């Protein structure tokens, strides 16, 4: 079984528990999970954010 990292799980829209507060879950910021570049914790007391820098190749 292939192990998936945090970013892959977030992009697929899986429910991932916050690594900082362990009580909230990551939610995409202002868009759907497959298009998001930022995910924030659903716990209002936690300010943890995951940001993704997309890799763009130009030929």
Biopython code that builds the backbone (N, CA, C, O; Angstrom):
import numpy as np
from Bio.PDB.StructureBuilder import StructureBuilder

atoms = [
    (1, "UNK", "N", (0.834, -1.177, 0.000)),
    (1, "UNK", "CA", (0.000, 0.000, 0.000)),
    (1, "UNK", "C", (0.882, 1.245, 0.000)),
    (1, "UNK", "O", (1.799, 1.363, 0.813)),
    (2, "UNK", "N", (0.603, 2.166, -0.910)),
    (2, "UNK", "CA", (1.398, 3.378, -1.035)),
    (2, "UNK", "C", (1.009, 4.386, 0.045)),
    (2, "UNK", "O", (-0.172, 4.642, 0.279)),
    (3, "UNK", "N", (2.014, 4.945, 0.688)),
    (3, "UNK", "CA", (1.767, 5.961, 1.712)),
    (3, "UNK", "C", (1.591, 7.317, 1.037)),
    (3, "UNK", "O", (2.383, 7.685, 0.170)),
    (4, "UNK", "N", (0.564, 8.060, 1.427)),
    (4, "UNK", "CA", (0.314, 9.379, 0.864)),
    (4, "UNK", "C", (0.739, 10.448, 1.859)),
    (4, "UNK", "O", (0.602, 10.277, 3.071)),
    (5, "UNK", "N", (1.253, 11.543, 1.337)),
    (5, "UNK", "CA", (1.641, 12.623, 2.231)),
    (5, "UNK", "C", (0.463, 13.562, 2.482)),
    (5, "UNK", "O", (-0.606, 13.399, 1.893)),
    (6, "UNK", "N", (0.660, 14.517, 3.335)),
    (6, "UNK", "CA", (-0.388, 15.456, 3.750)),
    (6, "UNK", "C", (-0.965, 16.224, 2.563)),
    (6, "UNK", "O", (-2.182, 16.374, 2.457)),
    (7, "UNK", "N", (-0.114, 16.706, 1.683)),
    (7, "UNK", "CA", (-0.565, 17.507, 0.539)),
    (7, "UNK", "C", (-1.477, 16.692, -0.376)),
    (7, "UNK", "O", (-2.521, 17.183, -0.805)),
    (8, "UNK", "N", (-1.094, 15.456, -0.677)),
    (8, "UNK", "CA", (-1.922, 14.602, -1.536)),
    (8, "UNK", "C", (-3.294, 14.369, -0.925)),
    (8, "UNK", "O", (-4.303, 14.387, -1.631)),
    (9, "UNK", "N", (-3.336, 14.151, 0.370)),
    (9, "UNK", "CA", (-4.613, 13.926, 1.051)),
    (9, "UNK", "C", (-5.495, 15.172, 1.006)),
    (9, "UNK", "O", (-6.701, 15.071, 0.783)),
    (10, "UNK", "N", (-4.899, 16.341, 1.217)),
    (10, "UNK", "CA", (-5.663, 17.587, 1.190)),
    (10, "UNK", "C", (-6.229, 17.862, -0.199)),
    (10, "UNK", "O", (-7.384, 18.267, -0.329)),
    (11, "UNK", "N", (-5.425, 17.645, -1.233)),
    (11, "UNK", "CA", (-5.873, 17.904, -2.603)),
    (11, "UNK", "C", (-7.009, 16.964, -3.002)),
    (11, "UNK", "O", (-7.904, 17.352, -3.753)),
    (12, "UNK", "N", (-6.975, 15.736, -2.502)),
    (12, "UNK", "CA", (-8.046, 14.776, -2.797)),
    (12, "UNK", "C", (-9.326, 15.084, -2.025)),
    (12, "UNK", "O", (-10.376, 14.507, -2.305)),
    (13, "UNK", "N", (-9.240, 15.991, -1.055)),
    (13, "UNK", "CA", (-10.417, 16.364, -0.280)),
    (13, "UNK", "C", (-10.655, 15.496, 0.939)),
    (13, "UNK", "O", (-11.739, 15.530, 1.521)),
    (14, "UNK", "N", (-9.652, 14.715, 1.338)),
    (14, "UNK", "CA", (-9.790, 13.868, 2.521)),
    (14, "UNK", "C", (-9.816, 14.724, 3.786)),
    (14, "UNK", "O", (-9.263, 15.824, 3.818)),
    (15, "UNK", "N", (-10.457, 14.209, 4.808)),
    (15, "UNK", "CA", (-10.533, 14.897, 6.096)),
    (15, "UNK", "C", (-9.230, 14.628, 6.853)),
    (15, "UNK", "O", (-8.965, 13.501, 7.269)),
    (16, "UNK", "N", (-8.420, 15.676, 7.025)),
    (16, "UNK", "CA", (-7.113, 15.552, 7.667)),
    (16, "UNK", "C", (-7.122, 16.369, 8.947)),
    (16, "UNK", "O", (-7.450, 17.555, 8.928)),
    (17, "UNK", "N", (-6.761, 15.738, 10.061)),
    (17, "UNK", "CA", (-6.732, 16.401, 11.362)),
    (17, "UNK", "C", (-5.551, 17.364, 11.440)),
    (17, "UNK", "O", (-4.467, 17.075, 10.933)),
    (18, "UNK", "N", (-5.771, 18.499, 12.074)),
    (18, "UNK", "CA", (-4.741, 19.525, 12.238)),
    (18, "UNK", "C", (-3.581, 18.976, 13.066)),
    (18, "UNK", "O", (-3.787, 18.361, 14.112)),
    (19, "UNK", "N", (-2.364, 19.205, 12.587)),
    (19, "UNK", "CA", (-1.167, 18.719, 13.276)),
    (19, "UNK", "C", (-0.779, 19.616, 14.455)),
    (19, "UNK", "O", (0.020, 19.210, 15.299)),
    (20, "UNK", "N", (-1.332, 20.824, 14.519)),
    (20, "UNK", "CA", (-0.981, 21.757, 15.589)),
    (20, "UNK", "C", (-1.877, 21.595, 16.817)),
    (20, "UNK", "O", (-1.377, 21.446, 17.932)),
    (21, "UNK", "N", (-3.202, 21.623, 16.620)),
    (21, "UNK", "CA", (-4.120, 21.592, 17.769)),
    (21, "UNK", "C", (-4.739, 20.211, 18.000)),
    (21, "UNK", "O", (-5.260, 19.947, 19.084)),
    (22, "UNK", "N", (-4.691, 19.344, 17.015)),
    (22, "UNK", "CA", (-5.223, 17.974, 17.091)),
    (22, "UNK", "C", (-6.722, 17.905, 17.354)),
    (22, "UNK", "O", (-7.229, 16.849, 17.734)),
    (23, "UNK", "N", (-7.448, 19.016, 17.159)),
    (23, "UNK", "CA", (-8.903, 18.972, 17.351)),
    (23, "UNK", "C", (-9.660, 19.445, 16.115)),
    (23, "UNK", "O", (-10.812, 19.061, 15.914)),
    (24, "UNK", "N", (-9.030, 20.274, 15.287)),
    (24, "UNK", "CA", (-9.674, 20.764, 14.069)),
    (24, "UNK", "C", (-9.252, 19.964, 12.852)),
    (24, "UNK", "O", (-8.392, 19.087, 12.933)),
    (25, "UNK", "N", (-9.871, 20.280, 11.724)),
    (25, "UNK", "CA", (-9.551, 19.639, 10.452)),
    (25, "UNK", "C", (-9.243, 20.715, 9.423)),
    (25, "UNK", "O", (-9.744, 21.835, 9.527)),
    (26, "UNK", "N", (-8.416, 20.384, 8.423)),
    (26, "UNK", "CA", (-8.037, 21.350, 7.400)),
    (26, "UNK", "C", (-9.164, 21.554, 6.399)),
    (26, "UNK", "O", (-9.775, 20.596, 5.925)),
    (27, "UNK", "N", (-9.432, 22.838, 6.083)),
    (27, "UNK", "CA", (-10.486, 23.240, 5.158)),
    (27, "UNK", "C", (-9.834, 24.089, 4.066)),
    (27, "UNK", "O", (-8.998, 24.940, 4.371)),
    (28, "UNK", "N", (-10.204, 23.873, 2.784)),
    (28, "UNK", "CA", (-9.634, 24.701, 1.719)),
    (28, "UNK", "C", (-10.097, 26.153, 1.835)),
    (28, "UNK", "O", (-11.230, 26.422, 2.232)),
    (29, "UNK", "N", (-9.217, 27.075, 1.489)),
    (29, "UNK", "CA", (-9.510, 28.505, 1.593)),
    (29, "UNK", "C", (-10.115, 29.023, 0.293)),
    (29, "UNK", "O", (-9.441, 29.045, -0.736)),
    (30, "UNK", "N", (-11.382, 29.440, 0.331)),
    (30, "UNK", "CA", (-12.107, 30.112, -0.755)),
    (30, "UNK", "C", (-12.263, 29.342, -2.059)),
    (30, "UNK", "O", (-12.545, 29.967, -3.081)),
    (31, "UNK", "N", (-12.100, 28.046, -2.086)),
    (31, "UNK", "CA", (-12.276, 27.271, -3.313)),
    (31, "UNK", "C", (-12.424, 25.798, -2.966)),
    (31, "UNK", "O", (-12.497, 25.438, -1.791)),
    (32, "UNK", "N", (-12.466, 24.956, -3.976)),
    (32, "UNK", "CA", (-12.554, 23.516, -3.739)),
    (32, "UNK", "C", (-11.167, 22.972, -3.419)),
    (32, "UNK", "O", (-10.158, 23.617, -3.706)),
    (33, "UNK", "N", (-11.123, 21.791, -2.829)),
    (33, "UNK", "CA", (-9.858, 21.209, -2.382)),
    (33, "UNK", "C", (-8.885, 20.964, -3.534)),
    (33, "UNK", "O", (-7.678, 21.133, -3.364)),
    (34, "UNK", "N", (-9.390, 20.569, -4.697)),
    (34, "UNK", "CA", (-8.483, 20.275, -5.812)),
    (34, "UNK", "C", (-7.872, 21.532, -6.440)),
    (34, "UNK", "O", (-6.890, 21.426, -7.175)),
    (35, "UNK", "N", (-8.427, 22.711, -6.170)),
    (35, "UNK", "CA", (-7.908, 23.968, -6.727)),
    (35, "UNK", "C", (-7.214, 24.838, -5.682)),
    (35, "UNK", "O", (-6.578, 25.831, -6.035)),
    (36, "UNK", "N", (-7.325, 24.485, -4.421)),
    (36, "UNK", "CA", (-6.822, 25.330, -3.331)),
    (36, "UNK", "C", (-5.302, 25.310, -3.228)),
    (36, "UNK", "O", (-4.658, 24.300, -3.509)),
    (37, "UNK", "N", (-4.743, 26.447, -2.819)),
    (37, "UNK", "CA", (-3.319, 26.563, -2.525)),
    (37, "UNK", "C", (-3.104, 26.792, -1.038)),
    (37, "UNK", "O", (-1.969, 26.754, -0.562)),
    (38, "UNK", "N", (-4.195, 27.033, -0.292)),
    (38, "UNK", "CA", (-4.125, 27.238, 1.152)),
    (38, "UNK", "C", (-5.231, 26.454, 1.839)),
    (38, "UNK", "O", (-6.363, 26.391, 1.359)),
    (39, "UNK", "N", (-4.884, 25.864, 2.963)),
    (39, "UNK", "CA", (-5.840, 25.141, 3.792)),
    (39, "UNK", "C", (-5.671, 25.645, 5.218)),
    (39, "UNK", "O", (-4.545, 25.784, 5.697)),
    (40, "UNK", "N", (-6.778, 25.920, 5.900)),
    (40, "UNK", "CA", (-6.691, 26.421, 7.266)),
    (40, "UNK", "C", (-7.416, 25.473, 8.215)),
    (40, "UNK", "O", (-8.262, 24.684, 7.794)),
    (41, "UNK", "N", (-7.079, 25.559, 9.484)),
    (41, "UNK", "CA", (-7.674, 24.705, 10.507)),
    (41, "UNK", "C", (-9.088, 25.188, 10.825)),
    (41, "UNK", "O", (-9.341, 26.390, 10.903)),
    (42, "UNK", "N", (-10.006, 24.238, 11.007)),
    (42, "UNK", "CA", (-11.404, 24.573, 11.300)),
    (42, "UNK", "C", (-11.620, 25.013, 12.746)),
    (42, "UNK", "O", (-12.680, 25.547, 13.073)),
    (43, "UNK", "N", (-10.636, 24.798, 13.610)),
    (43, "UNK", "CA", (-10.728, 25.208, 15.007)),
    (43, "UNK", "C", (-10.500, 26.723, 15.087)),
    (43, "UNK", "O", (-9.427, 27.195, 14.711)),
    (44, "UNK", "N", (-11.489, 27.499, 15.570)),
    (44, "UNK", "CA", (-11.333, 28.965, 15.614)),
    (44, "UNK", "C", (-10.209, 29.441, 16.536)),
    (44, "UNK", "O", (-9.744, 30.571, 16.389)),
    (45, "UNK", "N", (-9.766, 28.619, 17.471)),
    (45, "UNK", "CA", (-8.685, 29.009, 18.380)),
    (45, "UNK", "C", (-7.302, 28.707, 17.801)),
    (45, "UNK", "O", (-6.287, 29.123, 18.359)),
    (46, "UNK", "N", (-7.267, 27.985, 16.686)),
    (46, "UNK", "CA", (-6.000, 27.596, 16.055)),
    (46, "UNK", "C", (-5.795, 28.434, 14.795)),
    (46, "UNK", "O", (-6.732, 28.617, 14.017)),
    (47, "UNK", "N", (-4.601, 28.936, 14.589)),
    (47, "UNK", "CA", (-4.297, 29.752, 13.407)),
    (47, "UNK", "C", (-3.399, 29.024, 12.413)),
    (47, "UNK", "O", (-2.726, 29.662, 11.603)),
    (48, "UNK", "N", (-3.383, 27.695, 12.469)),
    (48, "UNK", "CA", (-2.481, 26.918, 11.618)),
    (48, "UNK", "C", (-2.962, 26.925, 10.167)),
    (48, "UNK", "O", (-4.140, 26.694, 9.898)),
    (49, "UNK", "N", (-2.045, 27.192, 9.235)),
    (49, "UNK", "CA", (-2.350, 27.237, 7.806)),
    (49, "UNK", "C", (-1.315, 26.411, 7.055)),
    (49, "UNK", "O", (-0.126, 26.458, 7.371)),
    (50, "UNK", "N", (-1.771, 25.652, 6.056)),
    (50, "UNK", "CA", (-0.880, 24.919, 5.157)),
    (50, "UNK", "C", (-0.978, 25.592, 3.796)),
    (50, "UNK", "O", (-2.070, 25.722, 3.241)),
    (51, "UNK", "N", (0.164, 26.021, 3.255)),
    (51, "UNK", "CA", (0.185, 26.655, 1.933)),
    (51, "UNK", "C", (0.983, 25.776, 0.979)),
    (51, "UNK", "O", (2.015, 25.211, 1.342)),
    (52, "UNK", "N", (0.481, 25.674, -0.252)),
    (52, "UNK", "CA", (1.118, 24.854, -1.276)),
    (52, "UNK", "C", (1.620, 25.770, -2.383)),
    (52, "UNK", "O", (0.877, 26.622, -2.871)),
    (53, "UNK", "N", (2.875, 25.601, -2.779)),
    (53, "UNK", "CA", (3.421, 26.328, -3.926)),
    (53, "UNK", "C", (3.354, 25.404, -5.130)),
    (53, "UNK", "O", (4.050, 24.389, -5.164)),
    (54, "UNK", "N", (2.526, 25.735, -6.125)),
    (54, "UNK", "CA", (2.409, 24.858, -7.289)),
    (54, "UNK", "C", (3.672, 24.896, -8.150)),
    (54, "UNK", "O", (4.327, 25.931, -8.271)),
    (55, "UNK", "N", (3.995, 23.760, -8.737)),
    (55, "UNK", "CA", (5.133, 23.668, -9.640)),
    (55, "UNK", "C", (4.595, 23.807, -11.061)),
    (55, "UNK", "O", (3.793, 22.991, -11.516)),
    (56, "UNK", "N", (5.041, 24.843, -11.748)),
    (56, "UNK", "CA", (4.576, 25.115, -13.107)),
    (56, "UNK", "C", (5.768, 25.008, -14.053)),
    (56, "UNK", "O", (6.761, 25.719, -13.904)),
    (57, "UNK", "N", (5.654, 24.111, -15.025)),
    (57, "UNK", "CA", (6.713, 23.937, -16.011)),
    (57, "UNK", "C", (6.290, 24.595, -17.318)),
    (57, "UNK", "O", (5.209, 24.320, -17.839)),
    (58, "UNK", "N", (7.144, 25.461, -17.841)),
    (58, "UNK", "CA", (6.869, 26.150, -19.092)),
    (58, "UNK", "C", (7.857, 25.637, -20.133)),
    (58, "UNK", "O", (9.070, 25.657, -19.924)),
    (59, "UNK", "N", (7.325, 25.187, -21.238)),
    (59, "UNK", "CA", (8.200, 24.681, -22.303)),
    (59, "UNK", "C", (8.342, 25.697, -23.403)),
    (59, "UNK", "O", (9.040, 25.449, -24.385)),
]
sb = StructureBuilder()
sb.init_structure("model")
sb.init_model(0)
sb.init_chain("A")
sb.init_seg("    ")
for serial, (resi, resn, name, xyz) in enumerate(atoms, 1):
    if name == "N":
        sb.init_residue(resn, " ", resi, " ")
    sb.init_atom(name, np.array(xyz, "f"), 0.0, 1.0, " ", f" {name:<3s}", serial, name[0])
structure = sb.get_structure()
